[in-house]
Amino acid sequence: MNSPGDEEVGAAVTIGLLAAWALHDAEELATVPGWWRRELPALRERFPTVPEAVWRRAGSVDGREFALAVGAMAAVVAAASAAGRLTGGRSAAYQAALNAFGLHGLVHLAQAALVRGYTPGSATSPLVVVPFTLWARHRLRRAGVLRATRPRDLAVGLGFAGAATVGAHAVARRLTGATSARPR
């Protein structure tokens, strides 16, 4: 029987983050633009306290911009996965990205519960995102390299995911030449 620290953290754990992310984001790429077009009117009506600027921004993201944002996020996840691979899973960036990925999956499940139905990303979250994150954290723990996770770390993980998403969309908007959806 291996004791903690005797196991090596392999590519399945570190580069696996990129693979799991790619499966999850393939679902989002396939569903986000059409879902927003179909659901935006009902969401506006159902959630009237959401500021109109949020709805305008969400509705202004076309398929091309979304695909570019996914590509920009791919670079972030690939860099975190590579850092994890190079450090045997010890990289703080890799572990933060792993935590952010798992939390992102929980956010998708919360969104689906809130709308009482399918939302883009909610199919792969319980099948890929959450199980992969729990498995990878288990493997890191068994190898003795998992950093302690405090509530602050979870907040940092969500903040990281949010900032990376905003940054990816900013890059995509710049590349597509899209204008901001601000009222004039």
C-alpha positions as a LaTeX table, in Angstrom:
\begin{tabular}{lrrr}
\hline
Residue & $x$ (\AA) & $y$ (\AA) & $z$ (\AA) \\
\hline
Met1 & 0.00 & 0.00 & 0.00 \\
Asn2 & 1.32 & 3.42 & $-0.92$ \\
Ser3 & 1.58 & 6.03 & 1.76 \\
Pro4 & 0.80 & 9.70 & 1.05 \\
Gly5 & 3.55 & 11.20 & $-1.04$ \\
Asp6 & 4.56 & 7.90 & $-2.66$ \\
Glu7 & 2.36 & 8.37 & $-5.71$ \\
Glu8 & 3.36 & 10.35 & $-8.74$ \\
Val9 & 0.94 & 12.85 & $-10.18$ \\
Gly10 & 0.69 & 11.96 & $-13.84$ \\
Ala11 & $-0.50$ & 13.66 & $-16.98$ \\
Ala12 & $-4.03$ & 12.30 & $-16.48$ \\
Val13 & $-4.32$ & 14.60 & $-13.46$ \\
Thr14 & $-2.55$ & 17.68 & $-14.81$ \\
Ile15 & $-3.06$ & 17.69 & $-18.57$ \\
Gly16 & $-6.37$ & 15.99 & $-17.82$ \\
Leu17 & $-7.60$ & 19.37 & $-16.62$ \\
Leu18 & $-7.22$ & 20.71 & $-20.16$ \\
Ala19 & $-8.94$ & 17.63 & $-21.62$ \\
Ala20 & $-11.87$ & 17.84 & $-19.18$ \\
Trp21 & $-12.15$ & 21.57 & $-19.81$ \\
Ala22 & $-12.17$ & 20.96 & $-23.60$ \\
Leu23 & $-15.03$ & 18.45 & $-23.30$ \\
His24 & $-17.00$ & 20.87 & $-21.16$ \\
Asp25 & $-16.39$ & 23.85 & $-23.40$ \\
Ala26 & $-17.31$ & 21.83 & $-26.50$ \\
Glu27 & $-20.79$ & 21.63 & $-24.98$ \\
Glu28 & $-20.79$ & 25.38 & $-24.41$ \\
Leu29 & $-19.55$ & 26.12 & $-27.95$ \\
Ala30 & $-22.32$ & 23.98 & $-29.37$ \\
Thr31 & $-25.11$ & 25.49 & $-27.28$ \\
Val32 & $-24.42$ & 29.03 & $-26.03$ \\
Pro33 & $-25.31$ & 31.22 & $-29.03$ \\
Gly34 & $-28.59$ & 29.45 & $-29.84$ \\
Trp35 & $-29.58$ & 29.09 & $-26.20$ \\
Trp36 & $-29.17$ & 32.81 & $-25.55$ \\
Arg37 & $-31.22$ & 33.70 & $-28.64$ \\
Arg38 & $-34.05$ & 31.40 & $-27.56$ \\
Glu39 & $-34.00$ & 32.05 & $-23.82$ \\
Leu40 & $-33.11$ & 35.72 & $-23.44$ \\
Pro41 & $-36.68$ & 37.07 & $-23.68$ \\
Ala42 & $-37.97$ & 34.61 & $-21.06$ \\
Leu43 & $-34.99$ & 35.25 & $-18.78$ \\
Arg44 & $-35.56$ & 39.01 & $-18.95$ \\
Glu45 & $-39.17$ & 38.51 & $-17.95$ \\
Arg46 & $-38.45$ & 35.97 & $-15.24$ \\
Phe47 & $-35.59$ & 37.95 & $-13.64$ \\
Pro48 & $-36.66$ & 41.61 & $-13.91$ \\
Thr49 & $-34.20$ & 42.80 & $-11.23$ \\
Val50 & $-31.20$ & 41.94 & $-13.41$ \\
Pro51 & $-29.91$ & 45.21 & $-14.90$ \\
Glu52 & $-30.76$ & 45.73 & $-18.56$ \\
Ala53 & $-27.07$ & 46.27 & $-19.33$ \\
Val54 & $-26.40$ & 42.63 & $-18.33$ \\
Trp55 & $-29.08$ & 41.37 & $-20.72$ \\
Arg56 & $-27.83$ & 43.60 & $-23.55$ \\
Arg57 & $-24.27$ & 42.38 & $-23.06$ \\
Ala58 & $-25.32$ & 38.73 & $-22.93$ \\
Gly59 & $-27.43$ & 39.13 & $-26.03$ \\
Ser60 & $-24.68$ & 40.88 & $-27.94$ \\
Val61 & $-22.21$ & 37.97 & $-27.82$ \\
Asp62 & $-22.31$ & 36.20 & $-31.16$ \\
Gly63 & $-20.96$ & 32.74 & $-31.96$ \\
Arg64 & $-17.69$ & 34.05 & $-33.37$ \\
Glu65 & $-16.94$ & 36.19 & $-30.33$ \\
Phe66 & $-17.85$ & 33.32 & $-28.00$ \\
Ala67 & $-15.58$ & 30.90 & $-29.90$ \\
Leu68 & $-12.68$ & 33.36 & $-29.66$ \\
Ala69 & $-13.31$ & 33.79 & $-25.93$ \\
Val70 & $-13.22$ & 30.00 & $-25.52$ \\
Gly71 & $-9.91$ & 29.98 & $-27.42$ \\
Ala72 & $-8.47$ & 32.64 & $-25.13$ \\
Met73 & $-9.60$ & 30.66 & $-22.10$ \\
Ala74 & $-8.00$ & 27.56 & $-23.63$ \\
Ala75 & $-4.64$ & 29.34 & $-23.42$ \\
Val76 & $-5.20$ & 30.04 & $-19.71$ \\
Val77 & $-6.20$ & 26.45 & $-18.95$ \\
Ala78 & $-3.36$ & 25.05 & $-21.08$ \\
Ala79 & $-0.82$ & 27.19 & $-19.22$ \\
Ala80 & $-2.19$ & 26.09 & $-15.84$ \\
Ser81 & $-2.20$ & 22.43 & $-16.93$ \\
Ala82 & 1.38 & 22.69 & $-18.19$ \\
Ala83 & 2.44 & 24.30 & $-14.90$ \\
Gly84 & 0.80 & 21.41 & $-13.08$ \\
Arg85 & 2.58 & 18.86 & $-15.28$ \\
Leu86 & 5.97 & 20.53 & $-14.87$ \\
Thr87 & 5.64 & 20.63 & $-11.07$ \\
Gly88 & 4.05 & 17.25 & $-10.47$ \\
Gly89 & 0.79 & 18.94 & $-9.53$ \\
Arg90 & 2.40 & 21.29 & $-6.97$ \\
Ser91 & 1.86 & 24.48 & $-8.97$ \\
Ala92 & $-0.36$ & 26.96 & $-7.15$ \\
Ala93 & $-1.65$ & 28.16 & $-10.53$ \\
Tyr94 & $-2.62$ & 24.63 & $-11.54$ \\
Gln95 & $-4.35$ & 23.94 & $-8.24$ \\
Ala96 & $-6.17$ & 27.29 & $-8.36$ \\
Ala97 & $-7.32$ & 26.55 & $-11.92$ \\
Leu98 & $-8.46$ & 23.07 & $-10.88$ \\
Asn99 & $-10.45$ & 24.52 & $-8.00$ \\
Ala100 & $-11.88$ & 27.22 & $-10.28$ \\
Phe101 & $-12.90$ & 24.57 & $-12.81$ \\
Gly102 & $-14.77$ & 22.57 & $-10.18$ \\
Leu103 & $-16.45$ & 25.67 & $-8.78$ \\
His104 & $-17.35$ & 26.71 & $-12.33$ \\
Gly105 & $-19.15$ & 23.37 & $-12.71$ \\
Leu106 & $-21.11$ & 24.00 & $-9.52$ \\
Val107 & $-22.08$ & 27.45 & $-10.82$ \\
His108 & $-23.46$ & 25.80 & $-13.97$ \\
Leu109 & $-25.54$ & 23.44 & $-11.83$ \\
Ala110 & $-26.81$ & 26.37 & $-9.76$ \\
Gln111 & $-27.74$ & 28.24 & $-12.96$ \\
Ala112 & $-29.69$ & 25.22 & $-14.23$ \\
Ala113 & $-31.49$ & 24.95 & $-10.89$ \\
Leu114 & $-32.29$ & 28.67 & $-10.96$ \\
Val115 & $-33.84$ & 28.54 & $-14.43$ \\
Arg116 & $-35.32$ & 25.09 & $-13.72$ \\
Gly117 & $-33.93$ & 23.64 & $-16.90$ \\
Tyr118 & $-30.96$ & 23.25 & $-19.16$ \\
Thr119 & $-28.30$ & 25.93 & $-19.33$ \\
Pro120 & $-25.16$ & 25.67 & $-21.48$ \\
Gly121 & $-22.56$ & 23.71 & $-19.55$ \\
Ser122 & $-25.00$ & 22.02 & $-17.21$ \\
Ala123 & $-24.86$ & 18.64 & $-18.97$ \\
Thr124 & $-21.10$ & 18.15 & $-18.69$ \\
Ser125 & $-20.79$ & 19.71 & $-15.24$ \\
Pro126 & $-22.11$ & 16.67 & $-13.30$ \\
Leu127 & $-20.62$ & 14.20 & $-15.79$ \\
Val128 & $-17.16$ & 15.68 & $-16.38$ \\
Val129 & $-16.33$ & 18.87 & $-14.49$ \\
Val130 & $-17.22$ & 17.98 & $-10.90$ \\
Pro131 & $-16.12$ & 14.31 & $-11.05$ \\
Phe132 & $-12.80$ & 15.20 & $-12.71$ \\
Thr133 & $-12.10$ & 17.92 & $-10.15$ \\
Leu134 & $-12.86$ & 15.61 & $-7.21$ \\
Trp135 & $-10.77$ & 12.81 & $-8.73$ \\
Ala136 & $-7.82$ & 15.07 & $-9.50$ \\
Arg137 & $-7.91$ & 16.59 & $-5.99$ \\
His138 & $-7.98$ & 13.05 & $-4.56$ \\
Arg139 & $-4.93$ & 12.10 & $-6.62$ \\
Leu140 & $-3.09$ & 15.27 & $-5.54$ \\
Arg141 & $-3.96$ & 14.52 & $-1.90$ \\
Arg142 & $-2.73$ & 10.92 & $-2.22$ \\
Ala143 & 0.53 & 12.20 & $-3.70$ \\
Gly144 & 0.92 & 14.59 & $-0.78$ \\
Val145 & 0.96 & 17.74 & $-2.94$ \\
Leu146 & $-2.58$ & 19.11 & $-2.54$ \\
Arg147 & $-2.50$ & 22.48 & $-0.85$ \\
Ala148 & $-4.96$ & 23.03 & 1.98 \\
Thr149 & $-8.12$ & 24.64 & 0.67 \\
Arg150 & $-9.53$ & 27.37 & 2.86 \\
Pro151 & $-12.68$ & 29.41 & 2.15 \\
Arg152 & $-10.39$ & 32.20 & 1.00 \\
Asp153 & $-8.89$ & 29.85 & $-1.60$ \\
Leu154 & $-12.35$ & 29.07 & $-2.94$ \\
Ala155 & $-13.08$ & 32.79 & $-3.25$ \\
Val156 & $-9.75$ & 33.26 & $-5.05$ \\
Gly157 & $-10.63$ & 30.35 & $-7.36$ \\
Leu158 & $-14.00$ & 31.88 & $-8.24$ \\
Gly159 & $-12.34$ & 35.27 & $-8.66$ \\
Phe160 & $-9.71$ & 33.73 & $-10.93$ \\
Ala161 & $-12.40$ & 32.05 & $-13.04$ \\
Gly162 & $-14.39$ & 35.28 & $-13.26$ \\
Ala163 & $-11.39$ & 37.41 & $-14.15$ \\
Ala164 & $-10.20$ & 34.90 & $-16.74$ \\
Thr165 & $-13.67$ & 34.81 & $-18.29$ \\
Val166 & $-13.94$ & 38.60 & $-18.43$ \\
Gly167 & $-10.43$ & 38.80 & $-19.87$ \\
Ala168 & $-11.15$ & 36.12 & $-22.48$ \\
His169 & $-14.27$ & 37.96 & $-23.59$ \\
Ala170 & $-12.39$ & 41.27 & $-23.70$ \\
Val171 & $-9.78$ & 39.69 & $-25.96$ \\
Ala172 & $-12.50$ & 38.21 & $-28.15$ \\
Arg173 & $-14.34$ & 41.54 & $-28.39$ \\
Arg174 & $-11.12$ & 43.25 & $-29.38$ \\
Leu175 & $-10.36$ & 40.63 & $-32.03$ \\
Thr176 & $-13.85$ & 40.77 & $-33.52$ \\
Gly177 & $-13.99$ & 44.53 & $-33.36$ \\
Ala178 & $-17.29$ & 44.29 & $-31.47$ \\
Thr179 & $-18.41$ & 47.43 & $-29.76$ \\
Ser180 & $-19.44$ & 47.54 & $-26.16$ \\
Ala181 & $-23.14$ & 47.11 & $-25.46$ \\
Arg182 & $-23.34$ & 50.33 & $-23.44$ \\
Pro183 & $-26.27$ & 52.69 & $-23.76$ \\
Arg184 & $-25.39$ & 55.86 & $-25.62$ \\
\hline
\end{tabular}
